[in-house]
Amino acid sequence: MGVDRNLANSAVRFSLSRLNTASEMEYTLEVLADVITRLRRISPYA
């Protein structure tokens, strides 16, 4: 990704295409905050 290792280890990366649907994106937005909170609890980089 061309960034510092610590930053890369604490990043979330999304890959999208023309095949992604609006409902998939809406679902991602609905669950993202909770997922990030859970990952921060277990990550040594948080």
N, CA, C and O atoms as a Maestro MAE file, in Angstrom:
{
 s_m_m2io_version
 :::
 2.0.0
}

f_m_ct {
 s_m_title
 :::
 protein
 m_atom[184] {
  # First column is atom index #
  i_m_mmod_type
  r_m_x_coord
  r_m_y_coord
  r_m_z_coord
  i_m_residue_number
  s_m_chain_name
  s_m_pdb_residue_name
  s_m_pdb_atom_name
  i_m_atomic_number
  :::
  1 25 0.819 -1.200 0.000 1 A "MET " " N  " 7
  2 3 0.000 0.000 0.000 1 A "MET " " CA " 6
  3 2 0.861 1.261 0.000 1 A "MET " " C  " 6
  4 15 0.359 2.362 -0.228 1 A "MET " " O  " 8
  5 25 2.131 1.100 0.251 2 A "GLY " " N  " 7
  6 3 3.009 2.259 0.223 2 A "GLY " " CA " 6
  7 2 2.909 3.152 1.443 2 A "GLY " " C  " 6
  8 15 3.206 4.343 1.357 2 A "GLY " " O  " 8
  9 25 2.494 2.601 2.587 3 A "VAL " " N  " 7
  10 3 2.400 3.386 3.818 3 A "VAL " " CA " 6
  11 2 3.193 2.702 4.923 3 A "VAL " " C  " 6
  12 15 3.608 1.551 4.791 3 A "VAL " " O  " 8
  13 25 3.396 3.437 6.022 4 A "ASP " " N  " 7
  14 3 4.088 2.898 7.179 4 A "ASP " " CA " 6
  15 2 3.432 1.597 7.638 4 A "ASP " " C  " 6
  16 15 2.209 1.463 7.589 4 A "ASP " " O  " 8
  17 25 4.245 0.643 8.083 5 A "ARG " " N  " 7
  18 3 3.752 -0.679 8.486 5 A "ARG " " CA " 6
  19 2 2.687 -0.593 9.590 5 A "ARG " " C  " 6
  20 15 1.672 -1.287 9.523 5 A "ARG " " O  " 8
  21 25 2.913 0.254 10.604 6 A "ASN " " N  " 7
  22 3 1.928 0.390 11.684 6 A "ASN " " CA " 6
  23 2 0.601 0.925 11.161 6 A "ASN " " C  " 6
  24 15 -0.464 0.473 11.583 6 A "ASN " " O  " 8
  25 25 0.662 1.875 10.255 7 A "LEU " " N  " 7
  26 3 -0.566 2.408 9.665 7 A "LEU " " CA " 6
  27 2 -1.280 1.333 8.856 7 A "LEU " " C  " 6
  28 15 -2.500 1.194 8.951 7 A "LEU " " O  " 8
  29 25 -0.542 0.580 8.069 8 A "ALA " " N  " 7
  30 3 -1.149 -0.489 7.271 8 A "ALA " " CA " 6
  31 2 -1.779 -1.554 8.161 8 A "ALA " " C  " 6
  32 15 -2.838 -2.088 7.830 8 A "ALA " " O  " 8
  33 25 -1.141 -1.867 9.283 9 A "ASN " " N  " 7
  34 3 -1.677 -2.881 10.190 9 A "ASN " " CA " 6
  35 2 -2.921 -2.411 10.931 9 A "ASN " " C  " 6
  36 15 -3.655 -3.228 11.487 9 A "ASN " " O  " 8
  37 25 -3.163 -1.115 10.946 10 A "SER " " N  " 7
  38 3 -4.341 -0.610 11.645 10 A "SER " " CA " 6
  39 2 -5.392 -0.065 10.674 10 A "SER " " C  " 6
  40 15 -6.323 0.628 11.086 10 A "SER " " O  " 8
  41 25 -5.243 -0.377 9.406 11 A "ALA " " N  " 7
  42 3 -6.150 0.136 8.378 11 A "ALA " " CA " 6
  43 2 -7.192 -0.905 7.988 11 A "ALA " " C  " 6
  44 15 -7.000 -2.108 8.167 11 A "ALA " " O  " 8
  45 25 -8.285 -0.412 7.458 12 A "VAL " " N  " 7
  46 3 -9.308 -1.268 6.860 12 A "VAL " " CA " 6
  47 2 -9.334 -0.918 5.379 12 A "VAL " " C  " 6
  48 15 -9.461 0.249 5.007 12 A "VAL " " O  " 8
  49 25 -9.214 -1.922 4.554 13 A "ARG " " N  " 7
  50 3 -9.182 -1.685 3.111 13 A "ARG " " CA " 6
  51 2 -10.389 -2.351 2.463 13 A "ARG " " C  " 6
  52 15 -10.720 -3.497 2.768 13 A "ARG " " O  " 8
  53 25 -11.036 -1.624 1.574 14 A "PHE " " N  " 7
  54 3 -12.183 -2.137 0.842 14 A "PHE " " CA " 6
  55 2 -11.848 -2.191 -0.639 14 A "PHE " " C  " 6
  56 15 -11.223 -1.277 -1.179 14 A "PHE " " O  " 8
  57 25 -12.260 -3.249 -1.280 15 A "SER " " N  " 7
  58 3 -12.146 -3.356 -2.729 15 A "SER " " CA " 6
  59 2 -13.563 -3.450 -3.283 15 A "SER " " C  " 6
  60 15 -14.332 -4.339 -2.918 15 A "SER " " O  " 8
  61 25 -13.884 -2.538 -4.151 16 A "LEU " " N  " 7
  62 3 -15.224 -2.477 -4.727 16 A "LEU " " CA " 6
  63 2 -15.149 -2.667 -6.231 16 A "LEU " " C  " 6
  64 15 -14.120 -2.420 -6.860 16 A "LEU " " O  " 8
  65 25 -16.259 -3.109 -6.787 17 A "SER " " N  " 7
  66 3 -16.341 -3.253 -8.236 17 A "SER " " CA " 6
  67 2 -17.742 -2.874 -8.690 17 A "SER " " C  " 6
  68 15 -18.613 -2.565 -7.877 17 A "SER " " O  " 8
  69 25 -17.934 -2.903 -9.953 18 A "ARG " " N  " 7
  70 3 -19.262 -2.594 -10.501 18 A "ARG " " CA " 6
  71 2 -20.282 -3.658 -10.125 18 A "ARG " " C  " 6
  72 15 -21.485 -3.450 -10.287 18 A "ARG " " O  " 8
  73 25 -19.812 -4.795 -9.624 19 A "LEU " " N  " 7
  74 3 -20.709 -5.880 -9.243 19 A "LEU " " CA " 6
  75 2 -21.253 -5.745 -7.821 19 A "LEU " " C  " 6
  76 15 -22.178 -6.465 -7.445 19 A "LEU " " O  " 8
  77 25 -20.691 -4.830 -7.028 20 A "ASN " " N  " 7
  78 3 -21.221 -4.607 -5.687 20 A "ASN " " CA " 6
  79 2 -22.588 -3.945 -5.782 20 A "ASN " " C  " 6
  80 15 -22.830 -3.097 -6.642 20 A "ASN " " O  " 8
  81 25 -23.478 -4.351 -4.877 21 A "THR " " N  " 7
  82 3 -24.829 -3.798 -4.890 21 A "THR " " CA " 6
  83 2 -24.985 -2.735 -3.810 21 A "THR " " C  " 6
  84 15 -24.194 -2.662 -2.869 21 A "THR " " O  " 8
  85 25 -26.009 -1.922 -3.961 22 A "ALA " " N  " 7
  86 3 -26.308 -0.900 -2.956 22 A "ALA " " CA " 6
  87 2 -26.616 -1.553 -1.612 22 A "ALA " " C  " 6
  88 15 -26.221 -1.030 -0.570 22 A "ALA " " O  " 8
  89 25 -27.311 -2.679 -1.621 23 A "SER " " N  " 7
  90 3 -27.638 -3.340 -0.355 23 A "SER " " CA " 6
  91 2 -26.383 -3.869 0.337 23 A "SER " " C  " 6
  92 15 -26.319 -3.866 1.566 23 A "SER " " O  " 8
  93 25 -25.394 -4.318 -0.418 24 A "GLU " " N  " 7
  94 3 -24.125 -4.743 0.189 24 A "GLU " " CA " 6
  95 2 -23.414 -3.566 0.846 24 A "GLU " " C  " 6
  96 15 -22.861 -3.701 1.937 24 A "GLU " " O  " 8
  97 25 -23.428 -2.433 0.196 25 A "MET " " N  " 7
  98 3 -22.796 -1.239 0.758 25 A "MET " " CA " 6
  99 2 -23.546 -0.761 2.000 25 A "MET " " C  " 6
  100 15 -22.919 -0.374 2.986 25 A "MET " " O  " 8
  101 25 -24.865 -0.784 1.965 26 A "GLU " " N  " 7
  102 3 -25.662 -0.383 3.125 26 A "GLU " " CA " 6
  103 2 -25.393 -1.304 4.308 26 A "GLU " " C  " 6
  104 15 -25.270 -0.836 5.440 26 A "GLU " " O  " 8
  105 25 -25.301 -2.606 4.060 27 A "TYR " " N  " 7
  106 3 -25.002 -3.561 5.124 27 A "TYR " " CA " 6
  107 2 -23.625 -3.277 5.719 27 A "TYR " " C  " 6
  108 15 -23.455 -3.298 6.938 27 A "TYR " " O  " 8
  109 25 -22.656 -3.015 4.868 28 A "THR " " N  " 7
  110 3 -21.305 -2.699 5.341 28 A "THR " " CA " 6
  111 2 -21.328 -1.489 6.262 28 A "THR " " C  " 6
  112 15 -20.700 -1.502 7.320 28 A "THR " " O  " 8
  113 25 -22.038 -0.458 5.873 29 A "LEU " " N  " 7
  114 3 -22.128 0.737 6.709 29 A "LEU " " CA " 6
  115 2 -22.832 0.454 8.031 29 A "LEU " " C  " 6
  116 15 -22.483 1.043 9.054 29 A "LEU " " O  " 8
  117 25 -23.813 -0.433 8.022 30 A "GLU " " N  " 7
  118 3 -24.539 -0.777 9.247 30 A "GLU " " CA " 6
  119 2 -23.651 -1.496 10.259 30 A "GLU " " C  " 6
  120 15 -23.773 -1.253 11.460 30 A "GLU " " O  " 8
  121 25 -22.768 -2.368 9.803 31 A "VAL " " N  " 7
  122 3 -21.976 -3.193 10.726 31 A "VAL " " CA " 6
  123 2 -20.565 -2.669 10.962 31 A "VAL " " C  " 6
  124 15 -19.887 -3.141 11.875 31 A "VAL " " O  " 8
  125 25 -20.111 -1.724 10.178 32 A "LEU " " N  " 7
  126 3 -18.717 -1.299 10.223 32 A "LEU " " CA " 6
  127 2 -18.281 -0.754 11.584 32 A "LEU " " C  " 6
  128 15 -17.218 -1.133 12.077 32 A "LEU " " O  " 8
  129 25 -19.060 0.109 12.190 33 A "ALA " " N  " 7
  130 3 -18.660 0.699 13.476 33 A "ALA " " CA " 6
  131 2 -18.463 -0.376 14.536 33 A "ALA " " C  " 6
  132 15 -17.492 -0.322 15.291 33 A "ALA " " O  " 8
  133 25 -19.366 -1.352 14.606 34 A "ASP " " N  " 7
  134 3 -19.240 -2.425 15.593 34 A "ASP " " CA " 6
  135 2 -18.017 -3.295 15.315 34 A "ASP " " C  " 6
  136 15 -17.311 -3.690 16.243 34 A "ASP " " O  " 8
  137 25 -17.772 -3.587 14.068 35 A "VAL " " N  " 7
  138 3 -16.615 -4.408 13.700 35 A "VAL " " CA " 6
  139 2 -15.318 -3.692 14.074 35 A "VAL " " C  " 6
  140 15 -14.402 -4.315 14.610 35 A "VAL " " O  " 8
  141 25 -15.235 -2.406 13.800 36 A "ILE " " N  " 7
  142 3 -14.030 -1.644 14.146 36 A "ILE " " CA " 6
  143 2 -13.826 -1.621 15.657 36 A "ILE " " C  " 6
  144 15 -12.699 -1.771 16.128 36 A "ILE " " O  " 8
  145 25 -14.892 -1.437 16.415 37 A "THR " " N  " 7
  146 3 -14.791 -1.456 17.875 37 A "THR " " CA " 6
  147 2 -14.245 -2.787 18.363 37 A "THR " " C  " 6
  148 15 -13.358 -2.818 19.216 37 A "THR " " O  " 8
  149 25 -14.764 -3.884 17.833 38 A "ARG " " N  " 7
  150 3 -14.294 -5.216 18.241 38 A "ARG " " CA " 6
  151 2 -12.837 -5.432 17.852 38 A "ARG " " C  " 6
  152 15 -12.070 -5.994 18.633 38 A "ARG " " O  " 8
  153 25 -12.444 -4.998 16.668 39 A "LEU " " N  " 7
  154 3 -11.056 -5.157 16.234 39 A "LEU " " CA " 6
  155 2 -10.099 -4.331 17.089 39 A "LEU " " C  " 6
  156 15 -8.991 -4.776 17.387 39 A "LEU " " O  " 8
  157 25 -10.520 -3.136 17.481 40 A "ARG " " N  " 7
  158 3 -9.661 -2.298 18.328 40 A "ARG " " CA " 6
  159 2 -9.402 -2.955 19.679 40 A "ARG " " C  " 6
  160 15 -8.326 -2.789 20.254 40 A "ARG " " O  " 8
  161 25 -10.379 -3.700 20.187 41 A "ARG " " N  " 7
  162 3 -10.200 -4.382 21.469 41 A "ARG " " CA " 6
  163 2 -9.125 -5.456 21.405 41 A "ARG " " C  " 6
  164 15 -8.448 -5.709 22.401 41 A "ARG " " O  " 8
  165 25 -8.959 -6.086 20.258 42 A "ILE " " N  " 7
  166 3 -8.016 -7.201 20.166 42 A "ILE " " CA " 6
  167 2 -6.714 -6.839 19.455 42 A "ILE " " C  " 6
  168 15 -5.785 -7.646 19.423 42 A "ILE " " O  " 8
  169 25 -6.638 -5.654 18.895 43 A "SER " " N  " 7
  170 3 -5.472 -5.276 18.103 43 A "SER " " CA " 6
  171 2 -4.358 -4.692 18.966 43 A "SER " " C  " 6
  172 15 -4.615 -3.844 19.821 43 A "SER " " O  " 8
  173 25 -3.134 -5.137 18.750 44 A "PRO " " N  " 7
  174 3 -2.010 -4.521 19.454 44 A "PRO " " CA " 6
  175 2 -1.663 -3.138 18.891 44 A "PRO " " C  " 6
  176 15 -0.832 -2.434 19.464 44 A "PRO " " O  " 8
  177 25 -2.283 -2.744 17.788 45 A "TYR " " N  " 7
  178 3 -1.989 -1.467 17.147 45 A "TYR " " CA " 6
  179 2 -2.956 -0.365 17.540 45 A "TYR " " C  " 6
  180 15 -2.737 0.797 17.199 45 A "TYR " " O  " 8
  181 25 -4.016 -0.705 18.248 46 A "ALA " " N  " 7
  182 3 -5.039 0.290 18.598 46 A "ALA " " CA " 6
  183 2 -4.591 1.165 19.742 46 A "ALA " " C  " 6
  184 15 -5.329 2.055 20.164 46 A "ALA " " O  " 8
  :::
 }
 m_bond[183] {
  # First column is bond index #
  i_m_from
  i_m_to
  i_m_order
  :::
  1 1 2 1
  2 2 3 1
  3 3 4 2
  4 3 5 1
  5 5 6 1
  6 6 7 1
  7 7 8 2
  8 7 9 1
  9 9 10 1
  10 10 11 1
  11 11 12 2
  12 11 13 1
  13 13 14 1
  14 14 15 1
  15 15 16 2
  16 15 17 1
  17 17 18 1
  18 18 19 1
  19 19 20 2
  20 19 21 1
  21 21 22 1
  22 22 23 1
  23 23 24 2
  24 23 25 1
  25 25 26 1
  26 26 27 1
  27 27 28 2
  28 27 29 1
  29 29 30 1
  30 30 31 1
  31 31 32 2
  32 31 33 1
  33 33 34 1
  34 34 35 1
  35 35 36 2
  36 35 37 1
  37 37 38 1
  38 38 39 1
  39 39 40 2
  40 39 41 1
  41 41 42 1
  42 42 43 1
  43 43 44 2
  44 43 45 1
  45 45 46 1
  46 46 47 1
  47 47 48 2
  48 47 49 1
  49 49 50 1
  50 50 51 1
  51 51 52 2
  52 51 53 1
  53 53 54 1
  54 54 55 1
  55 55 56 2
  56 55 57 1
  57 57 58 1
  58 58 59 1
  59 59 60 2
  60 59 61 1
  61 61 62 1
  62 62 63 1
  63 63 64 2
  64 63 65 1
  65 65 66 1
  66 66 67 1
  67 67 68 2
  68 67 69 1
  69 69 70 1
  70 70 71 1
  71 71 72 2
  72 71 73 1
  73 73 74 1
  74 74 75 1
  75 75 76 2
  76 75 77 1
  77 77 78 1
  78 78 79 1
  79 79 80 2
  80 79 81 1
  81 81 82 1
  82 82 83 1
  83 83 84 2
  84 83 85 1
  85 85 86 1
  86 86 87 1
  87 87 88 2
  88 87 89 1
  89 89 90 1
  90 90 91 1
  91 91 92 2
  92 91 93 1
  93 93 94 1
  94 94 95 1
  95 95 96 2
  96 95 97 1
  97 97 98 1
  98 98 99 1
  99 99 100 2
  100 99 101 1
  101 101 102 1
  102 102 103 1
  103 103 104 2
  104 103 105 1
  105 105 106 1
  106 106 107 1
  107 107 108 2
  108 107 109 1
  109 109 110 1
  110 110 111 1
  111 111 112 2
  112 111 113 1
  113 113 114 1
  114 114 115 1
  115 115 116 2
  116 115 117 1
  117 117 118 1
  118 118 119 1
  119 119 120 2
  120 119 121 1
  121 121 122 1
  122 122 123 1
  123 123 124 2
  124 123 125 1
  125 125 126 1
  126 126 127 1
  127 127 128 2
  128 127 129 1
  129 129 130 1
  130 130 131 1
  131 131 132 2
  132 131 133 1
  133 133 134 1
  134 134 135 1
  135 135 136 2
  136 135 137 1
  137 137 138 1
  138 138 139 1
  139 139 140 2
  140 139 141 1
  141 141 142 1
  142 142 143 1
  143 143 144 2
  144 143 145 1
  145 145 146 1
  146 146 147 1
  147 147 148 2
  148 147 149 1
  149 149 150 1
  150 150 151 1
  151 151 152 2
  152 151 153 1
  153 153 154 1
  154 154 155 1
  155 155 156 2
  156 155 157 1
  157 157 158 1
  158 158 159 1
  159 159 160 2
  160 159 161 1
  161 161 162 1
  162 162 163 1
  163 163 164 2
  164 163 165 1
  165 165 166 1
  166 166 167 1
  167 167 168 2
  168 167 169 1
  169 169 170 1
  170 170 171 1
  171 171 172 2
  172 171 173 1
  173 173 174 1
  174 174 175 1
  175 175 176 2
  176 175 177 1
  177 177 178 1
  178 178 179 1
  179 179 180 2
  180 179 181 1
  181 181 182 1
  182 182 183 1
  183 183 184 2
  :::
 }
}
